[in-house]
Amino acid sequence: MSQYIHHVPGRIRVRSKAFHCRSRKTRTAESRLLALTGVRQVRVNPHAGSITVYYDSALLKQSDLLCVLEQSGCLGTTSHGGEVLHKAGEMFGKALVGAVVQKAVEQSARTLVGALI
């Protein structure tokens, strides 16, 4: 299932095909989230296919919220967000290594040109 997660402490927005209609799964997820201590507000936007949860980050973690959405059937298995976070971390790591290698090559080229001149 295709999904997008945007998170800052206290607010998480999840886009998924599951939220494009006010399905039973969506209503279940909404009520389960609202039942959690620390959840302040839940907003479902069926037109955008998203759910936004405002919560107290001192009481809840992102993984708690994702777990509820997963158990409600609104997200594919994410291992409490681990798979998504792992994929994002992997992409960031590749970009970082690429930038470091590029800088090293540039520095080596400058050193070589400087030695030849």
CYANA upper distance limits for C-alpha pairs under 8 A (distance plus 0.5 A):
  1 MET  CA     16 SER  CA      8.06
  1 MET  CA     17 LYS  CA      8.13
  1 MET  CA     75 LEU  CA      7.48
  1 MET  CA     76 GLY  CA      5.93
  2 SER  CA     16 SER  CA      6.69
  2 SER  CA     17 LYS  CA      7.63
  2 SER  CA     76 GLY  CA      8.44
  3 GLN  CA     14 VAL  CA      7.47
  3 GLN  CA     15 ARG  CA      5.97
  3 GLN  CA     16 SER  CA      5.13
  3 GLN  CA     17 LYS  CA      7.98
  3 GLN  CA     75 LEU  CA      7.84
  4 TYR  CA     14 VAL  CA      6.14
  4 TYR  CA     15 ARG  CA      5.52
  4 TYR  CA     16 SER  CA      7.21
  5 ILE  CA     12 ILE  CA      7.70
  5 ILE  CA     13 ARG  CA      6.35
  5 ILE  CA     14 VAL  CA      5.08
  5 ILE  CA     15 ARG  CA      6.99
  6 HIS  CA     12 ILE  CA      6.28
  6 HIS  CA     13 ARG  CA      5.70
  6 HIS  CA     14 VAL  CA      6.94
  7 HIS  CA     11 ARG  CA      6.53
  7 HIS  CA     12 ILE  CA      4.90
  7 HIS  CA     13 ARG  CA      6.90
  7 HIS  CA     62 GLN  CA      8.19
  8 VAL  CA     12 ILE  CA      6.82
  9 PRO  CA     57 SER  CA      6.16
  9 PRO  CA     62 GLN  CA      8.50
 10 GLY  CA     54 TYR  CA      6.08
 10 GLY  CA     55 TYR  CA      5.30
 10 GLY  CA     56 ASP  CA      5.93
 10 GLY  CA     57 SER  CA      5.51
 11 ARG  CA     52 THR  CA      7.54
 11 ARG  CA     53 VAL  CA      6.14
 11 ARG  CA     54 TYR  CA      5.05
 11 ARG  CA     55 TYR  CA      6.64
 12 ILE  CA     52 THR  CA      6.17
 12 ILE  CA     53 VAL  CA      5.86
 12 ILE  CA     54 TYR  CA      7.24
 12 ILE  CA     62 GLN  CA      7.92
 13 ARG  CA     50 SER  CA      7.20
 13 ARG  CA     51 ILE  CA      6.14
 13 ARG  CA     52 THR  CA      4.75
 13 ARG  CA     53 VAL  CA      6.92
 14 VAL  CA     50 SER  CA      5.92
 14 VAL  CA     51 ILE  CA      5.93
 14 VAL  CA     52 THR  CA      6.99
 15 ARG  CA     19 PHE  CA      7.70
 15 ARG  CA     48 ALA  CA      8.01
 15 ARG  CA     49 GLY  CA      6.02
 15 ARG  CA     50 SER  CA      4.63
 15 ARG  CA     51 ILE  CA      7.06
 16 SER  CA     20 HIS  CA      8.02
 16 SER  CA     49 GLY  CA      6.24
 16 SER  CA     50 SER  CA      6.66
 16 SER  CA     74 CYS  CA      7.96
 16 SER  CA     75 LEU  CA      7.63
 17 LYS  CA     49 GLY  CA      6.44
 18 ALA  CA     23 SER  CA      8.27
 18 ALA  CA     25 LYS  CA      8.29
 18 ALA  CA     26 THR  CA      7.58
 18 ALA  CA     49 GLY  CA      7.56
 18 ALA  CA     74 CYS  CA      5.86
 18 ALA  CA     75 LEU  CA      7.92
 19 PHE  CA     23 SER  CA      8.05
 19 PHE  CA     26 THR  CA      6.75
 19 PHE  CA     44 VAL  CA      7.69
 19 PHE  CA     45 ASN  CA      7.70
 19 PHE  CA     46 PRO  CA      5.97
 19 PHE  CA     49 GLY  CA      4.94
 19 PHE  CA     50 SER  CA      6.01
 19 PHE  CA     51 ILE  CA      7.42
 19 PHE  CA     74 CYS  CA      7.92
 20 HIS  CA     45 ASN  CA      8.04
 20 HIS  CA     46 PRO  CA      4.75
 20 HIS  CA     47 HIS  CA      6.55
 20 HIS  CA     48 ALA  CA      7.33
 20 HIS  CA     49 GLY  CA      4.68
 20 HIS  CA     50 SER  CA      7.81
 21 CYS  CA     26 THR  CA      8.35
 21 CYS  CA     46 PRO  CA      5.67
 21 CYS  CA     47 HIS  CA      8.38
 21 CYS  CA     49 GLY  CA      7.99
 22 ARG  CA     26 THR  CA      6.39
 22 ARG  CA     27 ARG  CA      7.15
 22 ARG  CA     46 PRO  CA      7.20
 23 SER  CA     27 ARG  CA      6.86
 24 ARG  CA     28 THR  CA      6.55
 25 LYS  CA     29 ALA  CA      6.59
 25 LYS  CA     72 SER  CA      6.33
 25 LYS  CA     73 GLY  CA      6.65
 25 LYS  CA     74 CYS  CA      6.82
 26 THR  CA     30 GLU  CA      6.61
 26 THR  CA     72 SER  CA      8.12
 26 THR  CA     74 CYS  CA      7.18
 27 ARG  CA     31 SER  CA      6.69
 28 THR  CA     32 ARG  CA      6.58
 28 THR  CA     72 SER  CA      6.86
 29 ALA  CA     33 LEU  CA      6.53
 29 ALA  CA     68 VAL  CA      7.20
 29 ALA  CA     69 LEU  CA      6.21
 29 ALA  CA     72 SER  CA      5.83
 29 ALA  CA     74 CYS  CA      7.87
 30 GLU  CA     34 LEU  CA      6.70
 30 GLU  CA     42 VAL  CA      7.01
 30 GLU  CA     44 VAL  CA      8.45
 31 SER  CA     35 ALA  CA      6.69
 32 ARG  CA     36 LEU  CA      7.25
 32 ARG  CA     68 VAL  CA      7.49
 33 LEU  CA     39 VAL  CA      7.19
 33 LEU  CA     42 VAL  CA      7.88
 33 LEU  CA     65 LEU  CA      7.60
 33 LEU  CA     68 VAL  CA      7.35
 34 LEU  CA     39 VAL  CA      6.31
 34 LEU  CA     40 ARG  CA      7.87
 34 LEU  CA     41 GLN  CA      7.51
 34 LEU  CA     42 VAL  CA      7.34
 35 ALA  CA     39 VAL  CA      8.08
 37 THR  CA     59 LEU  CA      7.90
 38 GLY  CA     55 TYR  CA      5.93
 38 GLY  CA     56 ASP  CA      5.45
 38 GLY  CA     57 SER  CA      8.26
 38 GLY  CA     59 LEU  CA      6.22
 38 GLY  CA     60 LEU  CA      7.01
 39 VAL  CA     53 VAL  CA      7.65
 39 VAL  CA     54 TYR  CA      6.59
 39 VAL  CA     55 TYR  CA      4.67
 39 VAL  CA     56 ASP  CA      6.87
 40 ARG  CA     53 VAL  CA      8.14
 40 ARG  CA     54 TYR  CA      5.94
 40 ARG  CA     55 TYR  CA      5.62
 40 ARG  CA     56 ASP  CA      7.77
 41 GLN  CA     53 VAL  CA      6.38
 41 GLN  CA     54 TYR  CA      5.63
 41 GLN  CA     55 TYR  CA      7.51
 42 VAL  CA     51 ILE  CA      7.53
 42 VAL  CA     52 THR  CA      6.23
 42 VAL  CA     53 VAL  CA      5.08
 42 VAL  CA     54 TYR  CA      6.91
 43 ARG  CA     51 ILE  CA      6.12
 43 ARG  CA     52 THR  CA      5.64
 43 ARG  CA     53 VAL  CA      7.01
 44 VAL  CA     49 GLY  CA      8.29
 44 VAL  CA     50 SER  CA      6.43
 44 VAL  CA     51 ILE  CA      4.86
 44 VAL  CA     52 THR  CA      6.93
 45 ASN  CA     49 GLY  CA      6.31
 45 ASN  CA     50 SER  CA      5.75
 45 ASN  CA     51 ILE  CA      6.64
 46 PRO  CA     50 SER  CA      6.93
 55 TYR  CA     60 LEU  CA      7.70
 56 ASP  CA     60 LEU  CA      6.78
 57 SER  CA     61 LYS  CA      6.68
 60 LEU  CA     64 ASP  CA      6.90
 60 LEU  CA     65 LEU  CA      8.16
 61 LYS  CA     65 LEU  CA      7.38
 62 GLN  CA     66 LEU  CA      6.79
 62 GLN  CA     81 GLY  CA      8.35
 63 SER  CA     67 CYS  CA      6.44
 63 SER  CA     80 HIS  CA      5.50
 63 SER  CA     81 GLY  CA      6.26
 64 ASP  CA     68 VAL  CA      7.02
 64 ASP  CA     80 HIS  CA      7.72
 65 LEU  CA     69 LEU  CA      6.96
 66 LEU  CA     70 GLU  CA      6.52
 66 LEU  CA     75 LEU  CA      8.44
 66 LEU  CA     78 THR  CA      8.46
 66 LEU  CA     80 HIS  CA      6.30
 66 LEU  CA     81 GLY  CA      6.67
 67 CYS  CA     71 GLN  CA      6.54
 67 CYS  CA     79 SER  CA      8.36
 67 CYS  CA     80 HIS  CA      5.62
 67 CYS  CA     81 GLY  CA      8.08
 68 VAL  CA     72 SER  CA      6.60
 69 LEU  CA     73 GLY  CA      6.94
 69 LEU  CA     74 CYS  CA      5.86
 69 LEU  CA     75 LEU  CA      6.44
 70 GLU  CA     74 CYS  CA      6.19
 70 GLU  CA     75 LEU  CA      5.21
 70 GLU  CA     76 GLY  CA      6.90
 70 GLU  CA     77 THR  CA      6.87
 70 GLU  CA     78 THR  CA      7.92
 70 GLU  CA     80 HIS  CA      8.32
 78 THR  CA     82 GLY  CA      6.36
 78 THR  CA     83 GLU  CA      5.59
 78 THR  CA     84 VAL  CA      6.85
 79 SER  CA     83 GLU  CA      6.58
 81 GLY  CA     85 LEU  CA      6.53
 82 GLY  CA     86 HIS  CA      6.23
 83 GLU  CA     87 LYS  CA      6.64
 84 VAL  CA     88 ALA  CA      6.78
 85 LEU  CA     89 GLY  CA      6.49
 86 HIS  CA     90 GLU  CA      6.49
 87 LYS  CA     91 MET  CA      6.76
 88 ALA  CA     92 PHE  CA      6.67
 89 GLY  CA     93 GLY  CA      6.48
 90 GLU  CA     94 LYS  CA      6.73
 91 MET  CA     95 ALA  CA      6.77
 92 PHE  CA     96 LEU  CA      6.58
 93 GLY  CA     97 VAL  CA      6.59
 94 LYS  CA     98 GLY  CA      6.54
 95 ALA  CA     99 ALA  CA      6.70
 96 LEU  CA    100 VAL  CA      6.74
 97 VAL  CA    101 VAL  CA      6.58
 98 GLY  CA    102 GLN  CA      6.59
 99 ALA  CA    103 LYS  CA      6.71
100 VAL  CA    104 ALA  CA      6.68
101 VAL  CA    105 VAL  CA      6.66
102 GLN  CA    106 GLU  CA      6.67
103 LYS  CA    107 GLN  CA      6.60
104 ALA  CA    108 SER  CA      6.56
105 VAL  CA    109 ALA  CA      6.57
106 GLU  CA    110 ARG  CA      6.74
107 GLN  CA    111 THR  CA      6.66
108 SER  CA    112 LEU  CA      6.60
109 ALA  CA    113 VAL  CA      6.61
110 ARG  CA    114 GLY  CA      6.46
111 THR  CA    115 ALA  CA      6.66
112 LEU  CA    116 LEU  CA      6.79
113 VAL  CA    117 ILE  CA      6.78
